Amino acid sequence: MREGTPGRTTGRATAVPWRWVRTIVGAVVLGVVVWQTGLAPFADGVRALDVVTLAAAAAVAVVTTAACAWRWHLVARGLGVDVAMGPAVASCYRAQFLNVTLPAGVLGDVHRGVRHGRLAGSTSRGLRSVAWERFAGQVVLVLIVVATLLLVPSPVRLAAPALLAVLVAAAAVAALALRLVPSTATASRFGRLLRGLGDDVRHGLLARAAWPGVVVTSVVAVAGHVATYLLAARAVGVTAPLLTLVPLALLVLLAAGLPLNVAGWGPREGMAAWVFGVAGLGAEQGVATAVAYGVMVVFASLPGVVVLAVGSAPRARGRAVQPSTRAGGPLHRSPT
């Protein structure tokens, strides 16, 4: 037992610096943006907002939050940790608020997964249901971004080959890593992990009753975020056509999804400055739009404060885990 303790301590010790690295990277990117554009665009983005714009953002957020909650409902049901729609919406609002107010931008979703997992009797599957739900949304977003850059003429169209190259390189690295895994006890554990992940994908994402809804809700969520970004652009005075703005918004949303930020700030503003500059709209307007969008997102997440105050939690309807009820790896058979 004592021999194993240092290993566990080391794992925790290495996890903490990585969390700090993610926050520091976001802070550095944000600092570079301020250095290049000054603070005026940040003030402009806040001043441009009015009650009507904020109310419109909150209304759009109702749709996007419901879409994300339904996607989570579908994935969680496949993993055996069902969550009803009402509690799922409440939990998603709470997670959104925590995401935009705490470092790293993902702590709200971690909290959502842990809380639901405990209520469902399996913290592991609760966390995985949230992770796969978020992963599905990011995959759909990437596909929409690539398709838009390839099909819609825009100043940032040249970014499509680079994005495709990154995706192909990532797939190649993953395939190479799988081939290089040694045939040892470590490889055996790795193989069990892969089988467990494969079971998650089959039951949580690709099941016949799940994947159409996962795709549709992901598209709705992306459309809602793009609509909010377009509202922010119009609010700060950007008059470019929608066909010009949509590809820019999608690239900014892609950057915003990176877990390298300070409560959502950093890469979003950096990408906005770059794409707006490339499009000839001015880096300052890009930053102002990103700032306005960030404030709108924070405002739209305020129902999460109510959820936190009331102490609402998803009433899990998790099914008891039976080792032999479903073909799957050890991850499905473990109660945690």
Contacts in CASP RR format, 6 or more apart in sequence:
PFRMAT RR
TARGET T0000
AUTHOR 0000-0000-0000
METHOD contacts of the structure
MODEL  1
MREGTPGRTTGRATAVPWRWVRTIVGAVVLGVVVWQTGLAPFADGVRALD
VVTLAAAAAVAVVTTAACAWRWHLVARGLGVDVAMGPAVASCYRAQFLNV
TLPAGVLGDVHRGVRHGRLAGSTSRGLRSVAWERFAGQVVLVLIVVATLL
LVPSPVRLAAPALLAVLVAAAAVAALALRLVPSTATASRFGRLLRGLGDD
VRHGLLARAAWPGVVVTSVVAVAGHVATYLLAARAVGVTAPLLTLVPLAL
LVLLAAGLPLNVAGWGPREGMAAWVFGVAGLGAEQGVATAVAYGVMVVFA
SLPGVVVLAVGSAPRARGRAVQPSTRAGGPLHRSPT
19 103 0 8 1.000
19 104 0 8 1.000
22 103 0 8 1.000
22 104 0 8 1.000
22 259 0 8 1.000
22 260 0 8 1.000
22 261 0 8 1.000
23 103 0 8 1.000
23 104 0 8 1.000
23 261 0 8 1.000
23 262 0 8 1.000
25 260 0 8 1.000
26 260 0 8 1.000
26 261 0 8 1.000
26 262 0 8 1.000
26 265 0 8 1.000
26 266 0 8 1.000
26 267 0 8 1.000
27 262 0 8 1.000
27 266 0 8 1.000
29 260 0 8 1.000
29 261 0 8 1.000
29 266 0 8 1.000
29 267 0 8 1.000
29 269 0 8 1.000
29 270 0 8 1.000
30 262 0 8 1.000
30 265 0 8 1.000
30 266 0 8 1.000
30 269 0 8 1.000
30 270 0 8 1.000
32 270 0 8 1.000
33 266 0 8 1.000
33 269 0 8 1.000
33 270 0 8 1.000
33 273 0 8 1.000
33 287 0 8 1.000
34 42 0 8 1.000
36 273 0 8 1.000
36 283 0 8 1.000
37 273 0 8 1.000
37 283 0 8 1.000
37 284 0 8 1.000
37 287 0 8 1.000
40 284 0 8 1.000
41 284 0 8 1.000
41 285 0 8 1.000
41 286 0 8 1.000
41 287 0 8 1.000
41 288 0 8 1.000
41 291 0 8 1.000
42 287 0 8 1.000
42 288 0 8 1.000
42 291 0 8 1.000
44 236 0 8 1.000
44 284 0 8 1.000
44 288 0 8 1.000
44 291 0 8 1.000
45 232 0 8 1.000
45 235 0 8 1.000
45 236 0 8 1.000
45 288 0 8 1.000
45 289 0 8 1.000
45 291 0 8 1.000
45 292 0 8 1.000
45 295 0 8 1.000
46 291 0 8 1.000
46 292 0 8 1.000
46 295 0 8 1.000
48 235 0 8 1.000
48 236 0 8 1.000
48 237 0 8 1.000
48 288 0 8 1.000
48 292 0 8 1.000
49 235 0 8 1.000
49 292 0 8 1.000
49 295 0 8 1.000
49 296 0 8 1.000
50 235 0 8 1.000
53 231 0 8 1.000
53 232 0 8 1.000
53 235 0 8 1.000
53 292 0 8 1.000
53 296 0 8 1.000
54 296 0 8 1.000
54 299 0 8 1.000
54 300 0 8 1.000
56 231 0 8 1.000
57 228 0 8 1.000
57 231 0 8 1.000
57 232 0 8 1.000
57 296 0 8 1.000
57 297 0 8 1.000
57 299 0 8 1.000
57 300 0 8 1.000
58 299 0 8 1.000
58 300 0 8 1.000
58 302 0 8 1.000
60 224 0 8 1.000
60 227 0 8 1.000
60 228 0 8 1.000
60 231 0 8 1.000
60 300 0 8 1.000
61 96 0 8 1.000
61 228 0 8 1.000
61 297 0 8 1.000
61 300 0 8 1.000
61 301 0 8 1.000
63 220 0 8 1.000
63 224 0 8 1.000
64 220 0 8 1.000
64 221 0 8 1.000
64 224 0 8 1.000
64 225 0 8 1.000
64 228 0 8 1.000
65 89 0 8 1.000
65 92 0 8 1.000
65 93 0 8 1.000
65 96 0 8 1.000
66 85 0 8 1.000
66 89 0 8 1.000
67 217 0 8 1.000
67 218 0 8 1.000
67 220 0 8 1.000
67 221 0 8 1.000
68 92 0 8 1.000
68 133 0 8 1.000
68 217 0 8 1.000
68 221 0 8 1.000
69 85 0 8 1.000
69 86 0 8 1.000
69 88 0 8 1.000
69 89 0 8 1.000
69 91 0 8 1.000
69 92 0 8 1.000
70 85 0 8 1.000
70 88 0 8 1.000
70 213 0 8 1.000
70 217 0 8 1.000
71 133 0 8 1.000
71 136 0 8 1.000
71 137 0 8 1.000
71 213 0 8 1.000
71 214 0 8 1.000
71 217 0 8 1.000
71 218 0 8 1.000
71 221 0 8 1.000
72 83 0 8 1.000
72 88 0 8 1.000
72 91 0 8 1.000
72 92 0 8 1.000
72 129 0 8 1.000
72 130 0 8 1.000
72 133 0 8 1.000
73 82 0 8 1.000
73 83 0 8 1.000
73 84 0 8 1.000
73 85 0 8 1.000
73 88 0 8 1.000
74 204 0 8 1.000
74 209 0 8 1.000
74 210 0 8 1.000
74 213 0 8 1.000
74 214 0 8 1.000
74 217 0 8 1.000
75 129 0 8 1.000
75 132 0 8 1.000
75 133 0 8 1.000
75 136 0 8 1.000
75 204 0 8 1.000
75 205 0 8 1.000
75 210 0 8 1.000
75 214 0 8 1.000
76 82 0 8 1.000
76 83 0 8 1.000
76 88 0 8 1.000
76 116 0 8 1.000
76 120 0 8 1.000
76 126 0 8 1.000
76 129 0 8 1.000
76 133 0 8 1.000
77 204 0 8 1.000
77 209 0 8 1.000
77 210 0 8 1.000
78 203 0 8 1.000
78 204 0 8 1.000
78 207 0 8 1.000
78 210 0 8 1.000
79 125 0 8 1.000
79 126 0 8 1.000
79 128 0 8 1.000
79 129 0 8 1.000
79 132 0 8 1.000
79 200 0 8 1.000
79 203 0 8 1.000
79 204 0 8 1.000
79 332 0 8 1.000
80 120 0 8 1.000
80 125 0 8 1.000
80 318 0 8 1.000
80 319 0 8 1.000
81 116 0 8 1.000
81 117 0 8 1.000
81 120 0 8 1.000
81 121 0 8 1.000
81 122 0 8 1.000
81 125 0 8 1.000
81 126 0 8 1.000
81 129 0 8 1.000
81 316 0 8 1.000
81 318 0 8 1.000
81 319 0 8 1.000
82 120 0 8 1.000
82 316 0 8 1.000
82 317 0 8 1.000
82 318 0 8 1.000
82 319 0 8 1.000
83 91 0 8 1.000
83 116 0 8 1.000
83 120 0 8 1.000
83 129 0 8 1.000
83 314 0 8 1.000
83 315 0 8 1.000
83 316 0 8 1.000
83 317 0 8 1.000
84 314 0 8 1.000
84 315 0 8 1.000
84 317 0 8 1.000
87 312 0 8 1.000
87 313 0 8 1.000
87 314 0 8 1.000
87 315 0 8 1.000
88 314 0 8 1.000
90 304 0 8 1.000
90 307 0 8 1.000
90 312 0 8 1.000
90 313 0 8 1.000
90 314 0 8 1.000
91 112 0 8 1.000
91 115 0 8 1.000
91 116 0 8 1.000
91 307 0 8 1.000
91 312 0 8 1.000
91 313 0 8 1.000
91 314 0 8 1.000
92 112 0 8 1.000
93 301 0 8 1.000
93 303 0 8 1.000
93 304 0 8 1.000
93 307 0 8 1.000
94 108 0 8 1.000
94 111 0 8 1.000
94 112 0 8 1.000
94 304 0 8 1.000
94 307 0 8 1.000
94 308 0 8 1.000
94 312 0 8 1.000
95 108 0 8 1.000
95 109 0 8 1.000
95 111 0 8 1.000
95 112 0 8 1.000
96 108 0 8 1.000
96 297 0 8 1.000
96 300 0 8 1.000
96 301 0 8 1.000
96 304 0 8 1.000
97 108 0 8 1.000
97 301 0 8 1.000
97 302 0 8 1.000
97 303 0 8 1.000
97 304 0 8 1.000
97 305 0 8 1.000
97 307 0 8 1.000
97 308 0 8 1.000
98 107 0 8 1.000
98 108 0 8 1.000
98 111 0 8 1.000
99 105 0 8 1.000
99 106 0 8 1.000
99 107 0 8 1.000
99 108 0 8 1.000
99 109 0 8 1.000
99 263 0 8 1.000
99 264 0 8 1.000
99 301 0 8 1.000
100 263 0 8 1.000
100 264 0 8 1.000
100 294 0 8 1.000
100 297 0 8 1.000
100 298 0 8 1.000
100 301 0 8 1.000
101 263 0 8 1.000
101 298 0 8 1.000
102 108 0 8 1.000
102 263 0 8 1.000
103 262 0 8 1.000
103 263 0 8 1.000
104 259 0 8 1.000
104 261 0 8 1.000
104 263 0 8 1.000
105 259 0 8 1.000
105 261 0 8 1.000
105 263 0 8 1.000
105 264 0 8 1.000
106 259 0 8 1.000
109 130 0 8 1.000
109 131 0 8 1.000
109 134 0 8 1.000
110 127 0 8 1.000
110 130 0 8 1.000
112 130 0 8 1.000
113 123 0 8 1.000
113 126 0 8 1.000
113 127 0 8 1.000
113 129 0 8 1.000
113 130 0 8 1.000
114 123 0 8 1.000
114 126 0 8 1.000
114 127 0 8 1.000
115 313 0 8 1.000
115 314 0 8 1.000
116 126 0 8 1.000
116 129 0 8 1.000
116 130 0 8 1.000
116 313 0 8 1.000
116 314 0 8 1.000
116 316 0 8 1.000
117 123 0 8 1.000
117 124 0 8 1.000
117 125 0 8 1.000
117 126 0 8 1.000
117 127 0 8 1.000
117 129 0 8 1.000
117 316 0 8 1.000
119 313 0 8 1.000
119 314 0 8 1.000
119 315 0 8 1.000
119 316 0 8 1.000
120 126 0 8 1.000
120 316 0 8 1.000
120 317 0 8 1.000
120 318 0 8 1.000
121 316 0 8 1.000
121 318 0 8 1.000
121 335 0 8 1.000
121 336 0 8 1.000
122 318 0 8 1.000
122 321 0 8 1.000
122 334 0 8 1.000
122 335 0 8 1.000
122 336 0 8 1.000
123 336 0 8 1.000
124 331 0 8 1.000
124 334 0 8 1.000
124 336 0 8 1.000
125 332 0 8 1.000
128 200 0 8 1.000
128 331 0 8 1.000
129 204 0 8 1.000
132 200 0 8 1.000
132 201 0 8 1.000
132 204 0 8 1.000
132 205 0 8 1.000
136 205 0 8 1.000
136 214 0 8 1.000
136 218 0 8 1.000
137 214 0 8 1.000
137 218 0 8 1.000
137 221 0 8 1.000
137 222 0 8 1.000
138 257 0 8 1.000
139 218 0 8 1.000
140 215 0 8 1.000
140 218 0 8 1.000
140 219 0 8 1.000
140 222 0 8 1.000
141 218 0 8 1.000
141 222 0 8 1.000
141 250 0 8 1.000
141 253 0 8 1.000
141 254 0 8 1.000
142 163 0 8 1.000
142 167 0 8 1.000
142 254 0 8 1.000
144 219 0 8 1.000
144 222 0 8 1.000
144 250 0 8 1.000
145 163 0 8 1.000
145 247 0 8 1.000
145 250 0 8 1.000
145 251 0 8 1.000
145 253 0 8 1.000
145 254 0 8 1.000
146 160 0 8 1.000
146 163 0 8 1.000
146 164 0 8 1.000
146 167 0 8 1.000
148 246 0 8 1.000
148 247 0 8 1.000
148 250 0 8 1.000
149 156 0 8 1.000
149 157 0 8 1.000
149 159 0 8 1.000
149 160 0 8 1.000
149 163 0 8 1.000
149 247 0 8 1.000
149 250 0 8 1.000
150 157 0 8 1.000
150 160 0 8 1.000
152 243 0 8 1.000
152 246 0 8 1.000
152 247 0 8 1.000
153 243 0 8 1.000
154 243 0 8 1.000
154 244 0 8 1.000
154 247 0 8 1.000
154 248 0 8 1.000
154 279 0 8 1.000
155 244 0 8 1.000
155 278 0 8 1.000
155 279 0 8 1.000
155 280 0 8 1.000
156 247 0 8 1.000
156 248 0 8 1.000
156 251 0 8 1.000
156 275 0 8 1.000
156 278 0 8 1.000
156 279 0 8 1.000
157 247 0 8 1.000
159 251 0 8 1.000
178 194 0 8 1.000
181 187 0 8 1.000
181 190 0 8 1.000
181 191 0 8 1.000
192 329 0 8 1.000
192 330 0 8 1.000
192 331 0 8 1.000
193 331 0 8 1.000
195 328 0 8 1.000
195 329 0 8 1.000
195 330 0 8 1.000
196 328 0 8 1.000
196 329 0 8 1.000
196 330 0 8 1.000
196 331 0 8 1.000
196 332 0 8 1.000
197 331 0 8 1.000
199 327 0 8 1.000
199 328 0 8 1.000
199 329 0 8 1.000
199 331 0 8 1.000
199 332 0 8 1.000
200 331 0 8 1.000
203 326 0 8 1.000
203 332 0 8 1.000
204 210 0 8 1.000
205 211 0 8 1.000
205 214 0 8 1.000
222 250 0 8 1.000
222 253 0 8 1.000
225 249 0 8 1.000
225 253 0 8 1.000
226 246 0 8 1.000
226 249 0 8 1.000
226 250 0 8 1.000
226 253 0 8 1.000
228 293 0 8 1.000
228 296 0 8 1.000
228 297 0 8 1.000
228 300 0 8 1.000
229 245 0 8 1.000
229 249 0 8 1.000
229 252 0 8 1.000
229 253 0 8 1.000
229 289 0 8 1.000
229 293 0 8 1.000
230 242 0 8 1.000
230 245 0 8 1.000
230 246 0 8 1.000
230 249 0 8 1.000
231 296 0 8 1.000
232 289 0 8 1.000
232 290 0 8 1.000
232 292 0 8 1.000
232 293 0 8 1.000
232 294 0 8 1.000
232 296 0 8 1.000
233 240 0 8 1.000
233 245 0 8 1.000
233 249 0 8 1.000
233 289 0 8 1.000
233 292 0 8 1.000
235 292 0 8 1.000
236 285 0 8 1.000
236 288 0 8 1.000
236 289 0 8 1.000
236 292 0 8 1.000
237 285 0 8 1.000
238 245 0 8 1.000
238 281 0 8 1.000
238 285 0 8 1.000
238 286 0 8 1.000
238 289 0 8 1.000
240 279 0 8 1.000
240 281 0 8 1.000
244 279 0 8 1.000
247 275 0 8 1.000
248 272 0 8 1.000
248 275 0 8 1.000
248 276 0 8 1.000
248 279 0 8 1.000
248 281 0 8 1.000
251 271 0 8 1.000
251 275 0 8 1.000
252 268 0 8 1.000
252 271 0 8 1.000
252 272 0 8 1.000
252 275 0 8 1.000
252 290 0 8 1.000
252 293 0 8 1.000
254 271 0 8 1.000
255 267 0 8 1.000
255 268 0 8 1.000
255 270 0 8 1.000
255 271 0 8 1.000
256 264 0 8 1.000
256 267 0 8 1.000
256 268 0 8 1.000
256 271 0 8 1.000
257 267 0 8 1.000
258 267 0 8 1.000
260 266 0 8 1.000
260 267 0 8 1.000
261 267 0 8 1.000
261 268 0 8 1.000
264 294 0 8 1.000
265 294 0 8 1.000
268 290 0 8 1.000
268 293 0 8 1.000
268 294 0 8 1.000
269 287 0 8 1.000
269 290 0 8 1.000
269 291 0 8 1.000
270 287 0 8 1.000
270 290 0 8 1.000
271 290 0 8 1.000
272 286 0 8 1.000
272 287 0 8 1.000
272 289 0 8 1.000
272 290 0 8 1.000
273 283 0 8 1.000
273 284 0 8 1.000
273 286 0 8 1.000
273 287 0 8 1.000
273 290 0 8 1.000
274 283 0 8 1.000
275 286 0 8 1.000
276 282 0 8 1.000
276 283 0 8 1.000
276 285 0 8 1.000
276 286 0 8 1.000
276 287 0 8 1.000
276 289 0 8 1.000
277 283 0 8 1.000
277 286 0 8 1.000
321 332 0 8 1.000
321 333 0 8 1.000
321 334 0 8 1.000
321 335 0 8 1.000
323 333 0 8 1.000
326 332 0 8 1.000
END
